[in-house]
Amino acid sequence: MIHIREYIEKTVVISDKDWELFSSKLENKFFKKKTKLLEVGETENYISFLEKGITRFVIPNKKTEKETTFGFCFKNEFVSAYDSFLTRKPSLYQLEALTDLTTWRISYNDLQEVYQNTIVGNQIGRLSSERLFLIKSKREQSLLNNSAEERYLNLFKERPNLIKEIPLKYIASYIGVTAQALSRIRKRIS
């Protein structure tokens, strides 16, 4: 749980009193590899901090039996279907454990209580939302402005753990190409 406080305090100092309230609301939860943390159509009720493991954001397509990977979260990051969490509406995508996960999570209602009863709660929420927005915006711009090869090279440079720990078929989907196209890109740059 100490990693959560360290993560938060990279942006804002949290008092012991505020930390006590926040940490009292956290629930430790384990998920086995390939477990769905959230299914399409469910409303996201938690924000989880990954103490261990990797998650994948997936849009399944039942008609073609294909799926699109559009995001990953790693150890020491927060994960949530955040749009569903905020709007309280069903998610259009699912979250999947790519590895065994150890998480600390807080429910929507408990987080609202933290926002109302702590000095830094709203600031943490705002900064976290801004961080998620910037990640999403950067990804969208990359898909619009960069070639698949550039996206792969940027991914390799910015998140080398992603390349090492995630199956290539998911990386291909993430950068918007087929597994065969990714194989050709990798061969070209080798």
C-alpha positions in Angstrom: 0.0 0.0 0.0 3.0 2.3 0.5 3.5 2.5 -3.2 0.1 4.2 -3.6 1.1 7.0 -1.3 4.5 7.3 -3.1 2.7 7.5 -6.4 0.2 10.2 -5.1 3.0 12.2 -3.5 4.8 12.5 -6.8 2.2 15.2 -7.5 0.9 16.4 -4.2 1.8 15.9 -0.5 -0.9 14.1 1.5 -1.2 14.6 5.2 -1.2 11.6 7.6 -4.8 12.3 8.5 -5.9 12.4 4.8 -3.9 9.3 4.1 -5.5 7.5 7.0 -9.0 8.1 5.6 -8.0 7.3 2.1 -6.1 4.1 2.9 -9.0 2.9 5.2 -11.2 2.8 2.1 -8.8 0.6 0.1 -9.6 -3.0 -0.5 -6.9 -5.5 -1.4 -8.0 -7.7 -4.3 -6.3 -10.5 -6.3 -7.1 -11.5 -9.9 -5.8 -14.5 -11.8 -4.4 -14.1 -15.3 -7.1 -13.8 -18.0 -9.7 -12.7 -15.4 -12.1 -10.0 -16.7 -12.0 -7.2 -14.1 -14.9 -5.5 -16.0 -17.1 -6.9 -18.8 -18.7 -4.8 -21.6 -22.1 -3.6 -20.3 -21.0 -3.4 -16.6 -20.6 -0.1 -14.8 -17.2 0.5 -13.4 -17.4 0.8 -9.6 -13.7 0.9 -8.7 -10.4 2.6 -9.4 -7.6 0.1 -8.7 -3.9 0.6 -8.1 -1.8 -2.2 -9.5 0.7 -3.4 -6.9 1.7 -6.2 -9.3 0.7 -7.2 -12.8 -0.5 -6.0 -16.2 -4.0 -5.2 -17.4 -5.3 -4.7 -20.9 -8.2 -2.5 -22.2 -10.1 -4.5 -24.9 -13.0 -3.8 -27.3 -14.4 -7.2 -28.3 -16.1 -7.6 -31.6 -18.5 -10.6 -31.5 -19.3 -10.4 -35.2 -15.8 -10.8 -36.4 -14.5 -12.6 -33.3 -11.6 -10.1 -33.2 -10.8 -7.7 -30.5 -9.0 -4.4 -30.3 -6.5 -3.7 -27.6 -6.3 0.0 -26.9 -4.5 0.3 -23.6 -2.4 -1.3 -20.9 -1.7 -0.5 -17.3 1.3 -1.7 -15.3 2.6 -2.1 -11.8 2.4 1.2 -9.8 -0.4 2.7 -12.0 -4.1 3.2 -11.5 -6.5 1.3 -13.7 -10.2 1.8 -14.3 -12.8 2.1 -17.1 -12.7 5.7 -16.0 -15.3 7.0 -18.4 -17.8 4.5 -17.0 -16.6 5.2 -13.4 -17.3 8.9 -13.9 -20.5 8.8 -15.8 -22.0 5.8 -13.9 -22.9 4.3 -17.3 -22.1 0.8 -18.7 -18.7 0.3 -20.2 -18.3 -0.2 -23.9 -15.0 -2.1 -23.3 -13.6 -4.6 -20.9 -10.6 -4.8 -18.6 -8.6 -8.0 -18.6 -5.7 -9.3 -16.4 -2.8 -10.2 -18.7 -0.9 -11.6 -15.7 -1.9 -12.4 -12.1 -2.8 -9.1 -10.4 -2.5 -7.7 -6.9 -4.5 -4.5 -6.6 -5.7 -2.0 -4.0 -9.0 -0.6 -5.0 -11.4 2.1 -3.9 -15.2 2.2 -4.7 -16.9 5.1 -6.4 -18.9 5.9 -3.2 -15.8 5.7 -1.0 -13.8 7.9 -3.3 -16.6 10.5 -3.2 -16.3 10.4 0.6 -12.6 11.0 0.4 -13.1 13.9 -2.0 -15.6 15.5 0.5 -13.6 14.9 3.7 -10.0 15.4 2.9 -8.0 18.5 2.0 -6.2 17.1 -1.0 -8.8 14.6 -2.3 -10.2 16.8 -5.1 -6.7 17.9 -6.1 -5.6 14.2 -6.4 -8.7 13.5 -8.5 -8.2 16.4 -10.8 -4.5 15.7 -11.3 -5.2 12.0 -12.0 -7.9 13.0 -14.5 -5.5 15.4 -16.2 -2.8 12.7 -16.5 -5.3 10.2 -18.0 -6.5 12.8 -20.5 -2.9 13.6 -21.6 -2.2 9.9 -22.2 -5.4 9.4 -24.2 -4.7 12.6 -26.2 -1.1 11.5 -27.0 -2.3 8.1 -28.2 -5.0 9.6 -30.4 -2.5 12.0 -32.0 0.0 9.2 -32.6 -2.7 7.1 -34.4 -3.5 10.1 -36.6 0.0 11.5 -37.3 2.5 8.6 -37.1 3.1 5.6 -39.3 2.7 2.1 -37.7 6.5 1.8 -37.6 6.8 5.2 -35.8 4.2 4.1 -33.3 6.1 0.9 -32.6 9.4 2.7 -32.2 7.8 5.3 -29.9 6.2 2.5 -27.9 9.5 0.7 -27.6 11.2 4.0 -26.5 8.6 5.2 -24.1 7.4 1.9 -22.6 10.0 -0.8 -23.1 8.3 -3.0 -20.5 5.3 -3.2 -22.7 7.4 -4.7 -25.6 9.0 -7.2 -23.2 6.0 -8.4 -21.3 3.0 -8.3 -23.7 2.2 -10.8 -26.5 2.9 -9.4 -29.9 -0.7 -9.8 -31.1 -1.8 -7.4 -28.5 0.9 -4.9 -29.3 0.0 -5.1 -33.0 -3.7 -4.4 -32.1 -2.6 -1.5 -29.9 -0.6 0.2 -32.7 -3.4 -0.5 -35.2 -1.8 -3.2 -37.4 -2.1 -6.9 -38.0 0.4 -9.3 -36.3 1.9 -10.0 -39.8 2.4 -6.3 -40.4 4.1 -6.0 -37.0 6.3 -8.9 -37.8 7.5 -7.1 -41.0 8.1 -3.9 -39.1 10.2 -5.7 -36.5 12.2 -7.4 -39.3 12.8 -4.1 -41.0 14.2 -2.4 -37.9 16.3 -5.3 -36.7 
